[in-house]
Amino acid sequence: MSRTHLRAVAVALTTAILGATLTTTATASRPEPRITRAGLDPALVAGRGATVPFVEQEAENAFFTGEQIGPGREAYTLPAEASGRTAVRLQPQQYVEFTLTHAANALTLRYSIPDAPTGGGIRAPLDLTVNGKHKRILTLTSEYAWLYGMYPFSNDPAVDPIPGWWKPETDPVAKPFRPNHFYDEQRVLLDRTYKAGDRVRFAVPKQTNAAWTVIDVADFEFVKAPNRQPARSLDVRLFGADPTGRRDSAPAIDRAIATAKKIGWSVFIPAGTFQVNRHIVVDKVTVRGAGNWHTIIKGKVLPLAEPAPDKSTHSAPGFYGKYADAGGSTKVHLADFAIESDVRERIDTDQVNGIGGAIGGGSTIENLYLHHTKVGIWLDGPMDGLLIRNNIITDAIADGMNLHLGVSNVRATNNFVRNSGDDGLAMWSEANPDGLANHDNVYDHNTVQTPVLANNIAIYGGKDNAVTDNLVADPIREGSTLHAGSRFGSTPFEGKLTFARNTTVRGGPRDLNWNIGLGAIWLYALQSTMNADLQITDSSFLDSTYNAMMFVVDWPVKDTYAINNVAVSNIKVDGTGTGVVNARVGGFASFENVDARNVGAPFVNNCGTFQFDGTPEFDVRLLNGNDGGWYGATWCEDRPTVVPPPPPSAWN
């Protein structure tokens, strides 16, 4: 193959990854600064999701001299993984300039740069100026981005598809195969506080080894001064902890915890960067930092000499409760620090999560920033009683948070999760010999954006759990914004499962393996019939790529398992590419006060269990108050044509 042909192939692959829609801008007039939430006017999502200390500004709404990429929703492209499905690509000497809407002394930049040709990432400079002055050079990296191939994924762009796995791509497949997880983010404390109206510019210098730089979104924030040391607390520096990060501080933190427990005091980690390369085990102790911008726990992923009892082959920084088989941990309080980990590949047997073990008994986890972990918070039960609030989890290589196996009475509220490599928030009630189910857990008032794989929020089995008041946006593939599934060896659904007062944005993507469109909320009976009292109520489904709601069973068990007893009420559907309801299963659901507009196909696509005898096996029970085109002939279309809807707007 000639060099000319190789360059042409490389250009074609880059164009495909960047997305088909490229729009040159540098508009003549400078746009007014715009704050968005999940890429929308905040008024459209008011009351939903987390209340966060920063404001989001999308690059495509700022003043820029590059090219807009997107909007686009096809997996394995940069627009699809961008917040709002749109971003800005810069070449050398091009820039994006944001205008502050509030006073800020800190920012978080979400961006992407290319991988190294053989994987592993590169580093590249980016100039940051405010009002044309105070220049500093940021170092961007793709070392934590760019995965390829099939689960559990690879860092090698030349990886082949796993033999024997069915896949929709035709052979021979293009390389790199299924590139994904393109974005990363970086926090920056500015030199001082800047006021509303000041202009923050990110410019690619003339000399850079990055062929392109994509800017997606910037979060601007006013960060308070470091917290003072609380009374009756022990400073870890007294035990030898090094705030410069040069020496390993894990033994000193262990000593501080041991002493604090003996005298009944708490542990304080002051401002600084503390090197930790393994778990800090906590039980009946409070560990508090000076604030998650100021106290940084930072470490490496290191190989273990031999596998640990938990099957880990690597260590990494994290705070862990004792495992359940060792009695678990209680009365643990973790607050006000960051964990900057170093996880660059997905190894599911590794316990390299930010927070782990079994932590219950009146414990709290709050005000943490968890970055570059495998999972931000993964808790293995049985365990009971925990509050998880006000945390930020970004760029995890797997889940953002997972409550696994016999977890009960946990409330996770006001958390912000972005760019998880698997489910953003999950409750996995895995079956176990003791018959313990996840129960009485709540995910409420959380914001979950751009999970690269799987769902924003997923519930796998369990009893009497609830998902309420969340804002969930932009799932990419093999999942959607809200999901309940009898799968992954979960216990059956029992009691009540509630989805209430949630807003989904640009959910319902195309499932690449099935090659069908999902719903913004989708229910999946794979391993058992779903008979729980399942309530979907008082919610808004905005701009769904395919359907608003989907009820589905897998083909091999289509005549074995069903979805029953679902009540849908008080729903606003604004925009679907296809229908409102797609039913591919037996069972029934009722619909009351469901208003829908800007729908791309007949409202109900009811294929049931594909018997095609004229009577679909899924009973769509229309009660009072359903507005729009609900009443029509029975219709079943395997893959209806997608009609992209207009952007969502206020509902009069």
N, C-alpha and C positions, 0 to 999 in steps of 0.2 A: 504494500500500500504506500502511495507517495506521501510526502510531507504535506503537499497541498490538500490531498484528500483527508489526511488526518486532521488538519486544521479545520476543514469543512465539517467533519464529524463533530469535533469539539465545539464549534460554533453552534451547530444544530442542537447538541445536548444542552449547552448553556442556555440557548433560547428557550428550550422546552422547560428547563428548571425555573428560569426567571418568569415564565408565563408568557402567553401569546400576546397579551395586550400591553403595548408599550406606548406611552404618550409623552412626548416631549413637552416641557412646560416652560418655566421662567415666565410666568404671566406678567403682563405689563404693569398691573396694579398689585400692590402688596395686599394679600388677603387679611381680613380681620382675624385675630387669634381665636381659635375655637377649642373649647374643652369638650371632650367626648367621653362617653363610657361605653365600652364594647363597640367603639366605632360609631356610636349614635349620639344624637342630642340627648343629654342627660334627662330631659323632661320625659322622654319615651320610656325610660327605665327607672323612674323615680320610685323610691321605696323598696327597691330590690337590690340585693347584693350587699357587699361590704362597704362600710364607710371607711375610707382609706385616707392617710395623711397627705396624699399627693394628688395632683391633677394630671390627667392624660392629655397629650396633644399628639395627633397623628401627623406623620411627616407629609402626607399628601395634602393636608390642609394648611401647611406652612408655606413659606416662600422658598422656592428651590430652583436650582438651575440644572437639575438632572432629568431623569425620566421617571414618570409614574409607571409602576408595574402593577397590573391588575386593573379592575377587580377580576379575580379568578378563584375558582373553588376546586380545581382538579388536583387531587393528591400528587405529591412529589414535585410540586412547584412552589417557588418562593411566595407568590401572591396568596396561595391557599393557606400557608402557615402564618401569614401576616395578620396582625390585629386589624379587623375590618376588611380583610382579604385584599388589602391594597398597601403598597409601600412606595419608596422612592429609591431608584438606583442612581448612584453617583459614579462618575469617572474622575480621574485626577483633575484637580482644580475646580471641581464642582462642589456645591454645598446645599445644605438645608438650614434655614434660619427660622427659629421659633421666636415668637414674641410672648414674654411672660404675661400672664393674666393675674398673678398673685406674687407677693414677695416670696423669694426662694433663695436658699443657700446650698441646695443640693439637687441632684437629678439622677435619674436612672435612664440609660439609653438602651433601647432594644435594636439590634442590628444583625446583619449577616455579612460575612466575607467568604471567599471561596475556601475549599479544602485544599490541602497539599495534593499534588497529583497522585501520590500513592497512599493518601490518607494521613491522619494524625494532626492535621490542621496547620495553619500558618499564623503569624502575627503581622499586623500592619498598623501604621500610624493613622491618627485622625486628629486634626487640629480643632481645638475648642476655643472660641473667643466670645466675649460678651461686649456688645457695643463696639466691636472692632478692636478691643484691647484685652489685656489680661490673658494673653495666649498661653495655652498649655497643650501638650501633646498627649493624647490618650493612646494606649496600645490596645488595639482590638485583637481578638483571637478567635479562631475557629477550632481550637483544640478540644472544646467540649461539645462541638456540634457535628453534623454530618455523619449520620449512620446510613447503612446500606443493607439491601437484601431482605430476607425474611426473618421473622422472630427466631431467636432473640437478637438478631441484627449483628452487624459487623462494622468495624472502622475501615475496612478495606474496600475501596471503590471498585475493585476488580472481582469482588465476590460473586459466585454463581448462585442461581436459585437452588434451593435445597432439592435434591432429586426426589421424585415421588410426590411432591406437593402439587396439588392442582393449583393452577394460577391462570388468571385471565389473559396475561400477555402471550402473544404468539412467539414461537421460537424462530430464529435465535433472538434472545432478549437483548435489548440495548444495554450497554454499560456506560455509566454506573447503573446498576439495577436497583430501582426503588430508592433513590436518594431521599433523605428526610431529616428532620430535626435540624433545620438550617440555622435557627436563630440562637443568639445568646444575649445577655444583657450585662451592663456594667454600671455600678454605682459610683458617683463622683461627688465629693464634697467640694464646693466652690470656695474661693478665697475669701468671700464675704457675702452678705445678703444683698441681693439685687431686687429692684422694685418692679411692679407691674409696668409694662411698656418697654422694659429692657429687652435687647435682642441677643439671643443665644444662637451662635452659628457653629455647625459642625461641617468642616471642610476637608476634603481629601487632598493631601499635599501633592505637589507635582511628582515627587519621588515616593513611590509606594510599590510594594510587591503584590498588592491585591488588584486583580484585574478589574474588579468592581467592588463597591461598598453599598449595601442596601441599608437604609435607615427606615425603621418601621414606626416607632413611637417613642416619645420622651415623656417621662413622668417628672414633674417639677414639685419640689417639696421644701418646706421650711423645717429644718431639723433643730430641735432644741439642744441646749448645752448638755453635756454629760450629766447623768444622775449622780447625786452625791451618795457616799457610802451610807447605807442605812444603819441605824442604831443596832447594837447587839449583833453585829456581823463581823466576820473575819475576812480580811483582804488576802487574796491568794498570794500576793507578793510577799507577805510575811513568811510564807512557806516555800519561797524560792521560785515562784512563777515569774516568767520573763515577759514583760509587755512589749518587747521589741520583736518577738517572734523568732529570735535566733536560736534559743534553746528550747528543748522539749519541756512543756509546762504540765504535762499530764500527771506525773508523780506529785508535783506540788499541789495541784488541784485535788488529787485524791487525799493528800494529807490534810488539806484545809477542810474537806468534807468530813473526814473521820473525826477531826477535832471539834468541828461545829456540832456534830451529832452528840458528842459526849457532853458538851456544856449547854446544849439547847439553843445555840445561836444559828444564824444563817451564814451563807458564803457570799462574798461580794467579789466580782471580777471587774476591775476598773477599766477605764478606757485603755486601749492598746490592742495589739495583735498577739495572740497567745498560740504557740504551736502545740497542737494536739493531733496525734496520728492514730488514735484508737478510741474505744469506748471509755467514757467516764460513767461508772455505774452509780446510780443514785437511788436512795431509799430513805424516806422520812427525813428529807432535808430540803431547804430552799437555796437555790443558786440563782443569783440575780446579777445582771451586768449593768453597765452605765448607759445602756441604750443600744439598740441593734445597729446604729450607725457608728458607734464608738467602741464597743467591746466586740472583738472579732476572734472567734475560735477558728483557726485555719490550720489545715494539715493535708497530708498526702495519703493517697491509697498505696499501701505497702503490702507486698506478698508475705504471707505467713510461712514459717518454716514447715509447718504441717497443718492440715485442715483442723479448724476449731471444732468443738463439740456441736456447734450450731451449723456446721458444714461450710462455714466461711473459709475462703482461701486468701482473703485480703482483709486488712484492717483499714479504718478511715475514721476521721473525727466524728463523734456522736455522743449524745447523752442517752443512756439506756437504763430502763428499769430492770430489775431482776426478771428473768424469764418466768413464765407461769409455773413451770415444773419445779422452780426453786422458791415458789411462794409469791412471786410478783413483788411489786413495790407499791407503797401507799404514802400518802401525805408528802408527795413530791411537788415542788413548785419551781418551775423553770421560767425565767423571764428576762427580757431586755438584753439579749445578745444575739449575735449572728454566728452562724456556722458556714464557713466557706470551705467546702469540701473539694474533692479532686477526682470525682467519678467520671470516667470517659468511655466506659463500655458497660453493657448490661450483662451481669452475671447474677442470675436470680438466686443462687445459693448464698451469695455474699450478704452479710449483714453490714452494709455500708450506708445505712440510712442516717438522717440527721437525728431523729428521735426514735427509739425502739424499745423492745422488751415489752413488759406488762406493767403499765402505770395506772393505778386506780386509787380507790379509797380516799376520795376527796382531793385529788391532785389537780394541778392547773399547769397548762403550757400556754404562755402568752407573750405577745410582743417579740417574737423571734423572727429573724430573717434567715431562711434556709436556702442555700444556693449550691448547685452542682453536687447534690447528693444523688444516691440511687432513688430513694424515696424520701420525701421530706419527713413525714411522720408515718411510721408503720408499727402498729401495735398488735402483738400476738396475745390473744386471751388464752384461757378465760381471765377476765378482769372486769371490774365494775366501778363506775363513778369517776368521771374525769371531765374537766372543762378545758376546751382548746379554743382560744380566741385571739383575734387581732394579730395573727401571724401572716407572713408573706413567704410563699414557697415558689421559687422560680427555677426553671432550667433543670428540673429533675430528669434523670434518664429513664425512670419508670413512673410510678404513681406519685401524685402530690401527697396524698394521705390515704391510708387504708386501715380500717378497723377490721381485724381478721380473727375469726374463730372465737365464738362465745363472748363477745364484747357487749357490755350492757351499760345503760345509763350514762352514755357519753354525749355531750353536746359540743359540736364544733360550730362556732359562730364568728362572723365578721373576719373570716380569713380570705386572703387573696392568693389565688394560684394561677400561674401562667406558664405555658410551654412545658407541661409535663409530658413525659415520653410514654405514658399510659394513662389510665383513668386519673382525672384531676382529684376527685374525692370518691372513695369507694367504701362500701360496707360489704365485706365478704364473709358471709356466714357459712364457712366451710363445714361440711359434715364431719362428725367426730364420734368416737365410740361412746362418749358420755351423753350424746344427744343434745349438747348445748348449742343454742342458737343465738346469734346476735339479736338483741331485743332492746326496745325502748331507747334507741339512739336517735339523735336529731342532727341534721345538717341544716343550719338556717343562716340567712343573711350573709352568704358567702358569694364571692365573685370568682368564677373559674373561666379562664380564657385560653383558647388555642391549645387544647391537648392534641399532640401530634398523632397519637394512637388511642383508640377506644373513646371513652365518654368523658364529658365534663363531670357528671355525677352519676354513679352507678350503684345499684343495690342488688346484691346477689343473695337471695333468700333472706330468712330471718322473720322476726315477729314484732309487730307494733313499732315500726320505725317510721321516721318522717323526714321529708325533704321540703323545706318551706322557705319562701322569701329570698330565693337565690337568683343571681344573674349569671347566666351561663351562655357562652358564645363561641362560635367558630371551631367546632370539632372538625377534624381533617378526614379520618378514615377509620373503618371498622368500629364505628361507634357513633354516638350522637350526643346531644346536649343533656338529655335525661334518659335514664335506662333502668329497667327492672328486668332481671334475667334469672331464670332457673337454669343455671349453668355453672361450670367450674366446680362441680361436686358440692354445690351448696345445699343447705337444708331447705325444705319446702317453705314457701311463703305461708305465714300463719297470721291470725289476728287481722290487724289493719296496716296497710301501707299507704301513707299519705304523701301526695305531691300537691302542695298548695302554695299559691301566691308566688309562683316562680315566673321569670321571664327568660325565654330562650331567644337567641339571636343567631340567625344564619345556621340553624341546625338542620337535621335531616339530610346528611350528605349521601352520596352514592357509595354503597358497599361494593368494593372492588371485586371481592370474591363471588358474591351472589350476582353482581352487576345489576342491582336494583336500588332504588332510592329508599332510604330509611325515613323514619319520622323524627321530628324534633324531640318527641318523647316516643320511645319504642319499648314494647314489652315482648319478651322472648321466652317461650316455653320449650326449652331444649331437653331438659332432664326430668321434668315433672309437670303435671298440670298446675296452673296458677289459679288457686281458689280463694285466696285471701280477699278480704274486703279492701279493694284497691280504689282509692279516691284520687281523682285528678281534678283540681278545682281552683277557681279564682286566679287563673294564670293567663299569660300572654305568650303566644308563639309568633315571633316576628321573622319575616323574610326567610322561611324555610326553603332550603334548596330543592327538596322533593316534597314530602308530606309533613303535615303537622303531627299526626299520630299514626303509629304503626303497631299492629298486633300480628305476631308471626310465630310460626313453628318451623322446625327444620324438616325437610322432606322425609327422611327415614322414619320419623316419629309423628308424621302429620295426622295419622289416624289414632294415635295413642294419647297424646297430650293436647290440652286445650287451655284457653284463657277465659276465665269466667268472672262474673261478679265485679266488673269494672264500672264505676260511676264517674262520668265526666260532666262537670257543671261549671257554669259561669266562666267561660273561656272566650278570649278574644284571639282570633287568628287573622293576622294581617300579612298576607303574602305567602303563597306556596308555589313551588315550581310545578307540582302536579296536584294531588288531591288533598283533602282535609284528613280523611281516614283511609288507610290501606290495611285491609284485613286479609291475612294469609294463614288462617288458623280456624279451628272450630271454637265455639264458645259464644259469649255475649257481652255486650257493654251497653249502657244507657247514656244518652246525651241530652242535656238540658241547658238552655240558655247558652248555647254555643254560637257566637256570632263570627262569621267568616267573610272576608272580602279579598279581592285580588288573588283569586284561586285559579290555578293554571289548568285544571282538568275537572271533570265531574267530581263532586264532593266525596263520594264514597266509592272506592275501588275495592270491591268485595269478591275475592277469589276463594275465600274459605280454605278448604283442604284440597282444592283442585279436583273435585269429583265431576264438576261441570255437568250436573244433572238439572240445572235450572234453579236450584235452591241453595244458595251459599250456606255453608255450615256455621258461619259467624253471624249472629243475630244482632244487627244494629238497631237498637231500640230508641227511637226518637220520641222524646218527651216534649215538654212545653218550651217555647221561647227560642227555638233554633232558627236563626235568620240566615238568609242566603239560599244557595241552590241545593238544599239537602234532599229535596223530594224529586226523585227521578227514577228512571228504569234501573233495574239491577245491572251493574256494569262490572266487568272484570277485564283488566288490561295488564299484562305482565310488566311491560316497560312503556308506560305512556310517555308521550312527548313532553319535554320540560318547557314551560313557558316562564321565563324569569319575571318575577313580579316587580312592580315599582318599589322604591324604598318605603319603609314604614313611615307612617305619619300619625299625628294625634287623632284619637278616636273621639268624635263628637257625640 
